[in-house]
Amino acid sequence: MRSRPTTSIHQIINQPSVCECEDHWTWSKGHKSHEVRLYGEFANTAHFHPNWSNGTAAVRGDKILNDGIYYWEVKVSQRLFGTSMMFGIGTANTRLHVDAFVNLLGEDQWSMGLSHKGLAWYNGTWKQYTKPFRENEATTIGLLFNGPKGTLTYYKDGECLGVAFEGLHRIEQNLYPIIASTAAKTEMTLTNCRRCFTSLQDRCRHVILKHIDSPLSLRTLPISYNTKEFLYEEATVPRF
């Protein structure tokens, strides 16, 4: 279930062929527990159980992961405690709320996740993946999803913890980032989203947009309408 780490996140992010492009997505306002409030201009901060907690709440990201290579970080506030705070991925079948204190991600075959107690959960079973996080101490958890290889790797404060889950390329349903918490008044902020280029066309778009002042400038380019639409699609994605 876990392999020994061989590199740091800084090495991975700086490799030309892996996660070299900024990505832009956030938590879904339509796919979350009623006990999750989203804040920030781009709804990238999730606040769990704003009054008190009597269960487990989760929120799904609006990014489909399956065939790509994606890296993202979740900054956790100092209120790190409770039965389970989790970071992982899951399908649309993953429950996003339950009126009980549980390890929500990995409770069945529809999701998998790492809890702040260092346990990697999948299909109702767990394995000790890393040492428990220090409670009431802010931390940053990084997740590297490699669709072609079918792996999910975790990082903690920039240190690679190794591959936690394998065989993910065999999952046919769409996979999404998900976070969950049982603890009252806890916050997690999505940051540093990156991805690998999916094609030469995708790479060329990235280079072109570096030299464009605004989406309106695309109208003056001597290129086809379809190409302009392809560029405009990426140029108008909100940045945070």
C-alpha positions as CSV (number, residue, x, y, z in Angstrom):
1,M,0.0,0.0,0.0
2,R,2.9,2.3,0.7
3,S,6.3,2.7,-1.0
4,R,9.4,4.5,0.3
5,P,9.7,8.1,-0.7
6,T,12.4,8.8,-3.2
7,T,12.1,12.6,-3.8
8,S,10.7,15.7,-2.4
9,I,7.7,17.7,-3.6
10,H,10.0,20.5,-4.7
11,Q,11.9,18.1,-7.0
12,I,8.6,16.8,-8.4
13,I,7.1,20.2,-9.0
14,N,10.3,21.5,-10.7
15,Q,10.6,18.5,-13.1
16,P,9.8,19.8,-16.6
17,S,7.4,16.9,-17.4
18,V,5.4,16.7,-14.1
19,C,3.0,19.3,-12.7
20,E,4.6,22.2,-14.4
21,C,1.4,24.0,-15.2
22,E,-0.8,26.0,-12.8
23,D,-4.3,24.5,-12.4
24,H,-7.4,26.3,-11.3
25,W,-10.3,24.6,-9.5
26,T,-12.0,24.9,-6.1
27,W,-14.4,23.3,-3.7
28,S,-17.9,22.7,-5.1
29,K,-20.7,24.7,-3.7
30,G,-23.2,22.1,-4.9
31,H,-21.4,19.1,-3.5
32,K,-20.8,19.5,0.2
33,S,-22.3,18.9,3.6
34,H,-24.6,21.5,5.0
35,E,-22.1,21.7,7.8
36,V,-19.4,23.2,5.5
37,R,-19.2,26.9,4.7
38,L,-17.1,28.0,1.8
39,Y,-15.1,31.3,2.0
40,G,-12.7,33.4,0.0
41,E,-13.2,35.0,-3.4
42,F,-13.0,31.7,-5.1
43,A,-14.5,29.5,-2.3
44,N,-11.2,27.9,-1.7
45,T,-11.5,27.8,2.1
46,A,-13.8,25.3,3.7
47,H,-15.0,25.9,7.3
48,F,-16.3,22.8,9.0
49,H,-19.0,22.7,11.7
50,P,-19.2,26.5,12.3
51,N,-21.1,26.1,15.6
52,W,-20.6,22.7,17.0
53,S,-20.1,19.2,15.6
54,N,-22.4,16.2,15.9
55,G,-21.1,14.3,12.9
56,T,-18.7,14.2,9.9
57,A,-18.8,16.7,7.0
58,A,-17.1,16.7,3.7
59,V,-16.8,18.8,0.5
60,R,-15.9,17.7,-3.0
61,G,-13.6,19.5,-5.5
62,D,-15.0,20.5,-8.9
63,K,-12.1,18.8,-10.7
64,I,-12.3,15.4,-12.4
65,L,-8.9,13.7,-11.9
66,N,-9.0,10.4,-13.6
67,D,-6.7,10.6,-16.7
68,G,-4.4,13.4,-15.7
69,I,-1.5,14.1,-13.3
70,Y,-2.5,16.7,-10.6
71,Y,-0.9,18.1,-7.5
72,W,-2.7,20.2,-4.9
73,E,-2.2,21.3,-1.3
74,V,-4.6,21.7,1.6
75,K,-3.5,24.1,4.4
76,V,-5.0,23.1,7.7
77,S,-5.6,25.6,10.5
78,Q,-4.2,25.1,14.0
79,R,-7.5,23.6,15.0
80,L,-6.3,20.1,14.0
81,F,-7.9,17.6,16.3
82,G,-10.9,15.3,16.8
83,T,-11.9,11.8,15.6
84,S,-10.9,12.3,12.0
85,M,-9.7,15.1,9.6
86,M,-9.2,13.5,6.1
87,F,-7.7,14.3,2.7
88,G,-8.3,12.2,-0.3
89,I,-10.4,11.4,-3.4
90,G,-13.6,9.8,-4.2
91,T,-16.4,9.2,-6.7
92,A,-19.8,10.9,-6.9
93,N,-21.1,8.0,-4.7
94,T,-19.0,9.2,-1.7
95,R,-21.1,10.4,1.2
96,L,-20.5,14.0,2.1
97,H,-22.3,14.0,5.5
98,V,-23.1,11.5,8.2
99,D,-24.5,12.1,11.7
100,A,-21.7,10.2,13.4
101,F,-18.0,10.6,14.0
102,V,-16.4,8.4,11.4
103,N,-13.5,8.1,8.9
104,L,-15.7,9.2,6.0
105,L,-13.1,8.8,3.2
106,G,-12.3,5.1,2.6
107,E,-15.4,3.8,4.5
108,D,-16.3,1.9,1.3
109,Q,-15.0,1.3,-2.3
110,W,-16.1,4.7,-3.5
111,S,-13.3,6.8,-1.8
112,M,-9.9,6.7,-0.1
113,G,-8.2,9.0,2.2
114,L,-5.6,9.8,4.8
115,S,-6.7,10.8,8.3
116,H,-4.7,13.2,10.6
117,K,-4.0,10.1,12.7
118,G,-1.7,8.8,10.0
119,L,-4.1,6.1,8.8
120,A,-4.8,5.4,5.1
121,W,-8.4,4.2,4.6
122,Y,-10.0,2.3,1.8
123,N,-12.9,0.0,1.5
124,G,-13.6,0.1,5.3
125,T,-10.0,-1.0,6.3
126,W,-7.0,1.0,7.3
127,K,-3.2,0.7,7.4
128,Q,-0.7,2.8,9.3
129,Y,0.7,5.0,6.6
130,T,2.6,7.7,8.5
131,K,2.9,8.9,12.1
132,P,0.0,10.9,13.5
133,F,0.0,14.7,12.9
134,R,0.6,16.9,15.9
135,E,-2.7,18.2,17.1
136,N,-3.5,21.9,17.3
137,E,-0.6,22.7,15.0
138,A,-1.0,24.1,11.5
139,T,0.2,21.9,8.6
140,T,0.0,21.6,4.8
141,I,-0.9,18.4,3.1
142,G,0.0,17.8,-0.5
143,L,-1.6,15.2,-2.8
144,L,-0.2,14.0,-6.1
145,F,-2.6,12.1,-8.2
146,N,-1.1,10.2,-11.1
147,G,-3.9,8.9,-13.4
148,P,-1.8,7.0,-15.9
149,K,0.1,5.1,-13.1
150,G,-3.0,4.9,-10.9
151,T,-1.4,6.2,-7.7
152,L,-2.0,8.8,-5.0
153,T,1.0,10.1,-3.1
154,Y,0.9,12.4,0.0
155,Y,3.3,15.1,1.2
156,K,3.3,16.8,4.6
157,D,4.9,20.2,4.9
158,G,6.9,19.6,1.7
159,E,8.1,16.1,2.7
160,C,7.1,13.1,0.5
161,L,5.4,10.4,2.5
162,G,5.3,7.9,-0.4
163,V,2.6,6.2,-2.5
164,A,-0.5,5.5,-0.3
165,F,-2.9,4.0,-2.9
166,E,-2.4,2.2,-6.2
167,G,-4.6,0.7,-8.9
168,L,-6.7,3.9,-9.2
169,H,-6.5,3.7,-13.1
170,R,-8.9,0.7,-12.8
171,I,-11.7,2.9,-11.4
172,E,-14.2,3.7,-14.1
173,Q,-16.2,6.4,-12.3
174,N,-15.0,10.0,-12.2
175,L,-12.7,10.8,-9.3
176,Y,-12.7,14.1,-7.4
177,P,-10.6,15.6,-4.6
178,I,-12.4,15.5,-1.2
179,I,-11.7,16.7,2.3
180,A,-13.6,15.8,5.5
181,S,-13.6,16.7,9.2
182,T,-15.4,15.7,12.4
183,A,-13.9,18.6,14.4
184,A,-15.9,21.8,15.1
185,K,-14.7,25.2,13.6
186,T,-11.9,23.7,11.6
187,E,-10.6,25.2,8.3
188,M,-8.9,23.9,5.3
189,T,-7.7,26.0,2.4
190,L,-7.0,24.8,-1.1
191,T,-3.8,26.2,-2.6
192,N,-0.9,25.5,-5.1
193,C,-3.0,23.5,-7.6
194,R,-0.8,22.2,-10.5
195,R,-1.2,19.8,-13.3
196,C,0.8,18.0,-16.1
197,F,0.1,19.1,-19.7
198,T,-2.3,16.7,-21.4
199,S,-1.1,17.3,-24.9
200,L,1.2,19.4,-27.1
201,Q,-1.8,21.6,-27.9
202,D,-2.3,22.1,-24.1
203,R,1.3,23.0,-23.7
204,C,1.2,25.5,-26.6
205,R,-1.9,27.2,-25.1
206,H,-0.1,27.7,-21.8
207,V,2.9,29.4,-23.6
208,I,0.6,31.6,-25.7
209,L,-1.4,32.8,-22.7
210,K,1.8,33.9,-20.9
211,H,2.0,36.6,-23.6
212,I,-1.6,37.7,-23.5
213,D,-2.5,40.7,-21.4
214,S,-6.2,39.9,-21.1
215,P,-8.8,37.5,-22.7
216,L,-10.0,40.4,-24.9
217,S,-6.6,40.4,-26.6
218,L,-7.4,37.0,-28.0
219,R,-9.9,38.6,-30.4
220,T,-7.1,40.3,-32.4
221,L,-5.1,37.1,-33.0
222,P,-5.0,35.9,-36.6
223,I,-6.2,32.3,-35.7
224,S,-9.3,30.3,-36.2
225,Y,-12.4,30.7,-34.2
226,N,-12.1,27.2,-32.6
227,T,-8.5,27.9,-31.5
228,K,-9.6,31.2,-30.0
229,E,-12.3,29.4,-28.0
230,F,-9.7,26.8,-26.8
231,L,-7.5,29.7,-25.6
232,Y,-10.4,31.7,-24.1
233,E,-11.6,28.6,-22.1
234,E,-8.3,28.6,-20.1
235,A,-7.8,32.4,-20.1
236,T,-11.1,33.0,-18.3
237,V,-10.7,30.5,-15.5
238,P,-10.6,32.3,-12.1
239,R,-7.1,32.5,-10.5
240,F,-6.6,32.4,-6.7
